[in-house]
Amino acid sequence: MEEKKKRLARETIEEKKTIRIDEARDILETAPEKKSRGIMLIQFFLPWGIALLEIFLLWLFLPWDKFRTLGFWMTIYFFPPLGKESVIPAALGLSKVPNMPGWLVEIDPPLIALAIASIDIIVGLFLVWNFDFAKKIPFLGKFIIKLESKGGALLSKNRYIETLSFIGVTLFVIVPFQGSGAVGASIIGRMIGMNPYKVWAAIIVGAVSGCLLIAYAFEYFKAIFQANWIVGMVILIIIGGIAAAYLIRRRQCAKSDMDMKECMLGETDEAEE
């Protein structure tokens, strides 16, 4: 009798372990048709909970003026067409500009970079779990549908994304142009059939590395400009000219039927022959 009780106790423990494992797997499920209502609610609210936890920790550990300034720039990042390539330099540079609001205090490069990257990371997790539902959310849904409608053309003109898979999506997040953040990467990842969590990992790597690169590149340029403003202006003009030429060329290529890479490199059918 005692042996039977021990055996039943072991079986009960094993069953509980199996249930816990199954529940953990259910929480990670991304296919809508395989989710229970409870899992859907967890996956919808958990990213918001992570965001609130981040805000609480920033409030807890940062001085009030830095927390307020950082919150302002993080809020600004939500409004297109502003992206990391404009918000991060603005956060690092405008605090030094005369006649700016006094509450815009100086922010450290890694702090603003990681804060902006965290938005893409949390949004990416939300889309991993709630992509189809997100299309019904006002404003965000229209933005997703608009990007999704352009996704096929974007993918066909940027074949490296599909060819390189993880690296391609990571580069897509790093490159600073509109639509290249978590939302655009999630759409591209779905279109090329990548595992949703692999897409999220690419978003994490791309967001962190891209934001840090922009922050420190701006700080380096600012140091050059402060040391010698003439050299700084020359560099600024050169960078501006290259960026303008790139954007003009990219717009021309977007209107053509050529592969984006071939078009940007100036390759033609005649050259290939």
HELIX and SHEET records of a PDB file:
HELIX    1   1 GLU A    2  ILE A   27  1                                  26    
HELIX    2   2 PRO A   32  LYS A   34  5                                   3    
HELIX    3   3 ARG A   37  PHE A   61  1                                  25    
HELIX    4   4 TRP A   64  ILE A   76  1                                  13    
HELIX    5   5 LYS A   84  GLY A   93  1                                  10    
HELIX    6   6 LEU A   94  LYS A   96  5                                   3    
HELIX    7   7 PRO A  109  ALA A  134  1                                  26    
HELIX    8   8 LEU A  140  LYS A  157  1                                  18    
HELIX    9   9 ARG A  159  LEU A  164  1                                   6    
HELIX   10  10 PHE A  166  ILE A  174  1                                   9    
HELIX   11  11 ALA A  182  MET A  191  1                                  10    
HELIX   12  12 PRO A  196  ALA A  227  1                                  32    
HELIX   13  13 TRP A  229  LYS A  255  1                                  27    
HELIX   14  14 MET A  260  MET A  264  1                                   5    
HELIX   15  15 ASP A  269  GLU A  272  1                                   4    
END                                                                             
